[in-house]
Amino acid sequence: MNRLLASVALVVGAFSPAWAALDVGDRAPQFSAQAALAGQVFTFSLAESLAKGPVVLYFFPLAFSEDCSIEAHEFAEATARFKELGATVVGVSADGIDTLSRFSKQACQSKFAVASDETMQVIKSYDAVWRARPEFANRVSYVIAPNGAVVYSYVSLNPQRHVEKTLGALREWNTAKAAK
C-alpha cells in the first residue's frame, strides 16, 4: 500500500506544474539575454528595464505552440494597459533567438520583447523549469518592482489567466505605492 501511494505521489508530482520558488519580497535575479522585439535582436537587461519601472517577466515553454501563442497574443493585446501602469513586459523561453525573432513579430505582434535562454540559466534562477518536461520553461509569471523585489508570482499551465493576474498585481502594487 505504501509503495502504491509513493508511486501515485511520484506520478502526480511529475505532471504537476512546479511552484515558483521566488516568493513575494525575494530579490529577482538580474540577467541580460539576447531578445527580439518586432523581429529585431537586441540585448535585454532586467536592470535597465527596472530603471524605467516595474517588469512583468513571464516564462513560457515553446514558441509557436498553441498555448504559448495564445498567451503571447493576450500579452500583446494588453500591452497598452501594462504601459499605463508603467510596466515593461518580457517573455523568456529556451527557444533560440531566430525562432523568437519570428515569434516576436507574429504571436507577440511586435508589441513586447521575448528573450532567449537556451542554456536555461535564467529559467533555473527563477525556478521556472517545467518538472514534467525539464527541457522547457514552465508557464510562470512574475511582477518585479523597480527595486528588484518580486511583488507577485503566478504559476499555471493555463495560458489565459497570466495577463489578468499580472495586471491585477500591478494595479495593487501601484495603489499601495501611491498610498505611501
Contacts in CASP RR format, 6 or more apart in sequence:
PFRMAT RR
TARGET T0000
AUTHOR 0000-0000-0000
METHOD contacts of the structure
MODEL  1
MNRLLASVALVVGAFSPAWAALDVGDRAPQFSAQAALAGQVFTFSLAESL
AKGPVVLYFFPLAFSEDCSIEAHEFAEATARFKELGATVVGVSADGIDTL
SRFSKQACQSKFAVASDETMQVIKSYDAVWRARPEFANRVSYVIAPNGAV
VYSYVSLNPQRHVEKTLGALREWNTAKAAK
13 131 0 8 1.000
14 131 0 8 1.000
14 132 0 8 1.000
15 132 0 8 1.000
16 131 0 8 1.000
16 132 0 8 1.000
17 130 0 8 1.000
17 131 0 8 1.000
17 132 0 8 1.000
17 138 0 8 1.000
17 139 0 8 1.000
17 155 0 8 1.000
17 156 0 8 1.000
17 157 0 8 1.000
18 127 0 8 1.000
18 128 0 8 1.000
18 129 0 8 1.000
18 130 0 8 1.000
18 131 0 8 1.000
18 138 0 8 1.000
18 155 0 8 1.000
19 155 0 8 1.000
20 126 0 8 1.000
20 127 0 8 1.000
20 128 0 8 1.000
20 140 0 8 1.000
20 142 0 8 1.000
20 153 0 8 1.000
20 154 0 8 1.000
20 155 0 8 1.000
21 126 0 8 1.000
21 127 0 8 1.000
22 28 0 8 1.000
22 126 0 8 1.000
22 127 0 8 1.000
22 142 0 8 1.000
22 150 0 8 1.000
22 153 0 8 1.000
23 150 0 8 1.000
23 153 0 8 1.000
24 149 0 8 1.000
24 150 0 8 1.000
24 151 0 8 1.000
24 152 0 8 1.000
24 153 0 8 1.000
25 149 0 8 1.000
25 150 0 8 1.000
25 151 0 8 1.000
26 149 0 8 1.000
26 150 0 8 1.000
27 148 0 8 1.000
27 149 0 8 1.000
27 150 0 8 1.000
28 46 0 8 1.000
28 57 0 8 1.000
28 126 0 8 1.000
28 142 0 8 1.000
28 144 0 8 1.000
28 148 0 8 1.000
28 149 0 8 1.000
28 150 0 8 1.000
29 122 0 8 1.000
29 125 0 8 1.000
29 126 0 8 1.000
30 46 0 8 1.000
30 47 0 8 1.000
31 45 0 8 1.000
31 46 0 8 1.000
31 121 0 8 1.000
31 122 0 8 1.000
31 125 0 8 1.000
32 43 0 8 1.000
32 44 0 8 1.000
32 45 0 8 1.000
32 46 0 8 1.000
32 47 0 8 1.000
33 43 0 8 1.000
33 44 0 8 1.000
33 92 0 8 1.000
33 115 0 8 1.000
33 116 0 8 1.000
33 117 0 8 1.000
33 122 0 8 1.000
34 41 0 8 1.000
34 42 0 8 1.000
34 43 0 8 1.000
34 44 0 8 1.000
34 97 0 8 1.000
34 115 0 8 1.000
34 116 0 8 1.000
35 41 0 8 1.000
35 42 0 8 1.000
35 43 0 8 1.000
35 44 0 8 1.000
35 90 0 8 1.000
35 97 0 8 1.000
35 100 0 8 1.000
35 113 0 8 1.000
35 114 0 8 1.000
35 115 0 8 1.000
35 116 0 8 1.000
36 42 0 8 1.000
36 97 0 8 1.000
36 100 0 8 1.000
36 101 0 8 1.000
36 103 0 8 1.000
36 104 0 8 1.000
36 113 0 8 1.000
36 114 0 8 1.000
36 116 0 8 1.000
37 104 0 8 1.000
37 108 0 8 1.000
37 110 0 8 1.000
37 112 0 8 1.000
37 113 0 8 1.000
37 114 0 8 1.000
38 104 0 8 1.000
38 105 0 8 1.000
38 110 0 8 1.000
39 101 0 8 1.000
39 102 0 8 1.000
39 104 0 8 1.000
39 105 0 8 1.000
39 110 0 8 1.000
40 101 0 8 1.000
41 97 0 8 1.000
41 101 0 8 1.000
42 113 0 8 1.000
44 90 0 8 1.000
44 113 0 8 1.000
44 115 0 8 1.000
46 55 0 8 1.000
46 57 0 8 1.000
46 144 0 8 1.000
49 55 0 8 1.000
49 88 0 8 1.000
49 90 0 8 1.000
50 144 0 8 1.000
50 145 0 8 1.000
50 146 0 8 1.000
50 147 0 8 1.000
50 148 0 8 1.000
51 146 0 8 1.000
52 86 0 8 1.000
52 88 0 8 1.000
52 146 0 8 1.000
53 86 0 8 1.000
53 87 0 8 1.000
53 88 0 8 1.000
53 146 0 8 1.000
54 85 0 8 1.000
54 86 0 8 1.000
54 87 0 8 1.000
54 88 0 8 1.000
54 143 0 8 1.000
54 144 0 8 1.000
54 145 0 8 1.000
54 146 0 8 1.000
54 151 0 8 1.000
54 170 0 8 1.000
54 173 0 8 1.000
55 87 0 8 1.000
55 88 0 8 1.000
55 89 0 8 1.000
55 90 0 8 1.000
55 143 0 8 1.000
55 144 0 8 1.000
56 75 0 8 1.000
56 82 0 8 1.000
56 87 0 8 1.000
56 88 0 8 1.000
56 89 0 8 1.000
56 90 0 8 1.000
56 141 0 8 1.000
56 142 0 8 1.000
56 143 0 8 1.000
56 144 0 8 1.000
56 166 0 8 1.000
56 170 0 8 1.000
57 90 0 8 1.000
57 91 0 8 1.000
57 92 0 8 1.000
57 126 0 8 1.000
57 141 0 8 1.000
57 142 0 8 1.000
57 144 0 8 1.000
58 71 0 8 1.000
58 75 0 8 1.000
58 89 0 8 1.000
58 90 0 8 1.000
58 91 0 8 1.000
58 92 0 8 1.000
58 139 0 8 1.000
58 140 0 8 1.000
58 141 0 8 1.000
58 142 0 8 1.000
58 162 0 8 1.000
58 166 0 8 1.000
59 91 0 8 1.000
59 92 0 8 1.000
59 93 0 8 1.000
59 123 0 8 1.000
59 126 0 8 1.000
59 128 0 8 1.000
59 137 0 8 1.000
59 138 0 8 1.000
59 139 0 8 1.000
59 140 0 8 1.000
59 141 0 8 1.000
60 68 0 8 1.000
60 71 0 8 1.000
60 72 0 8 1.000
60 91 0 8 1.000
60 92 0 8 1.000
60 93 0 8 1.000
60 137 0 8 1.000
60 139 0 8 1.000
60 159 0 8 1.000
61 67 0 8 1.000
61 68 0 8 1.000
61 93 0 8 1.000
61 130 0 8 1.000
61 133 0 8 1.000
61 136 0 8 1.000
61 137 0 8 1.000
61 138 0 8 1.000
61 139 0 8 1.000
62 68 0 8 1.000
62 93 0 8 1.000
62 95 0 8 1.000
62 136 0 8 1.000
63 69 0 8 1.000
63 93 0 8 1.000
63 95 0 8 1.000
63 99 0 8 1.000
63 100 0 8 1.000
63 102 0 8 1.000
63 103 0 8 1.000
63 107 0 8 1.000
63 114 0 8 1.000
64 99 0 8 1.000
64 102 0 8 1.000
64 103 0 8 1.000
64 106 0 8 1.000
64 107 0 8 1.000
67 139 0 8 1.000
67 157 0 8 1.000
67 159 0 8 1.000
68 93 0 8 1.000
68 107 0 8 1.000
68 159 0 8 1.000
69 106 0 8 1.000
69 107 0 8 1.000
70 159 0 8 1.000
70 160 0 8 1.000
71 139 0 8 1.000
71 159 0 8 1.000
71 160 0 8 1.000
71 162 0 8 1.000
71 163 0 8 1.000
72 103 0 8 1.000
72 107 0 8 1.000
72 108 0 8 1.000
72 114 0 8 1.000
73 107 0 8 1.000
73 109 0 8 1.000
74 159 0 8 1.000
74 160 0 8 1.000
74 162 0 8 1.000
74 163 0 8 1.000
75 82 0 8 1.000
75 89 0 8 1.000
75 91 0 8 1.000
75 108 0 8 1.000
75 111 0 8 1.000
75 112 0 8 1.000
75 162 0 8 1.000
75 163 0 8 1.000
76 107 0 8 1.000
76 108 0 8 1.000
76 109 0 8 1.000
76 111 0 8 1.000
76 112 0 8 1.000
77 109 0 8 1.000
77 163 0 8 1.000
78 163 0 8 1.000
78 167 0 8 1.000
79 89 0 8 1.000
79 111 0 8 1.000
79 112 0 8 1.000
81 167 0 8 1.000
82 88 0 8 1.000
82 89 0 8 1.000
82 166 0 8 1.000
82 167 0 8 1.000
82 170 0 8 1.000
85 167 0 8 1.000
85 170 0 8 1.000
85 171 0 8 1.000
85 174 0 8 1.000
86 170 0 8 1.000
87 143 0 8 1.000
87 170 0 8 1.000
88 112 0 8 1.000
89 112 0 8 1.000
89 113 0 8 1.000
90 112 0 8 1.000
90 113 0 8 1.000
90 114 0 8 1.000
90 115 0 8 1.000
91 112 0 8 1.000
91 113 0 8 1.000
91 114 0 8 1.000
91 115 0 8 1.000
92 114 0 8 1.000
92 115 0 8 1.000
92 116 0 8 1.000
92 117 0 8 1.000
92 122 0 8 1.000
92 123 0 8 1.000
92 128 0 8 1.000
92 137 0 8 1.000
93 100 0 8 1.000
93 114 0 8 1.000
93 116 0 8 1.000
93 117 0 8 1.000
93 136 0 8 1.000
93 137 0 8 1.000
94 116 0 8 1.000
94 117 0 8 1.000
94 118 0 8 1.000
94 120 0 8 1.000
94 123 0 8 1.000
94 135 0 8 1.000
94 136 0 8 1.000
94 137 0 8 1.000
95 103 0 8 1.000
95 116 0 8 1.000
95 118 0 8 1.000
96 116 0 8 1.000
96 118 0 8 1.000
97 116 0 8 1.000
100 114 0 8 1.000
100 115 0 8 1.000
100 116 0 8 1.000
103 114 0 8 1.000
104 110 0 8 1.000
104 112 0 8 1.000
104 113 0 8 1.000
104 114 0 8 1.000
108 114 0 8 1.000
115 122 0 8 1.000
117 123 0 8 1.000
117 137 0 8 1.000
120 129 0 8 1.000
120 137 0 8 1.000
123 129 0 8 1.000
123 137 0 8 1.000
126 140 0 8 1.000
126 142 0 8 1.000
127 140 0 8 1.000
128 137 0 8 1.000
128 138 0 8 1.000
128 140 0 8 1.000
129 136 0 8 1.000
129 137 0 8 1.000
129 138 0 8 1.000
130 136 0 8 1.000
130 137 0 8 1.000
130 138 0 8 1.000
130 139 0 8 1.000
131 138 0 8 1.000
138 155 0 8 1.000
138 157 0 8 1.000
139 155 0 8 1.000
139 156 0 8 1.000
139 157 0 8 1.000
139 158 0 8 1.000
139 159 0 8 1.000
139 162 0 8 1.000
140 153 0 8 1.000
140 154 0 8 1.000
140 155 0 8 1.000
141 152 0 8 1.000
141 153 0 8 1.000
141 154 0 8 1.000
141 155 0 8 1.000
141 162 0 8 1.000
141 165 0 8 1.000
141 166 0 8 1.000
142 150 0 8 1.000
142 152 0 8 1.000
142 153 0 8 1.000
142 154 0 8 1.000
143 150 0 8 1.000
143 151 0 8 1.000
143 152 0 8 1.000
143 153 0 8 1.000
143 166 0 8 1.000
143 169 0 8 1.000
143 170 0 8 1.000
143 173 0 8 1.000
144 150 0 8 1.000
144 151 0 8 1.000
145 151 0 8 1.000
145 173 0 8 1.000
151 169 0 8 1.000
151 173 0 8 1.000
152 165 0 8 1.000
152 166 0 8 1.000
152 169 0 8 1.000
152 170 0 8 1.000
152 173 0 8 1.000
154 161 0 8 1.000
154 162 0 8 1.000
154 165 0 8 1.000
154 166 0 8 1.000
154 169 0 8 1.000
156 162 0 8 1.000
END
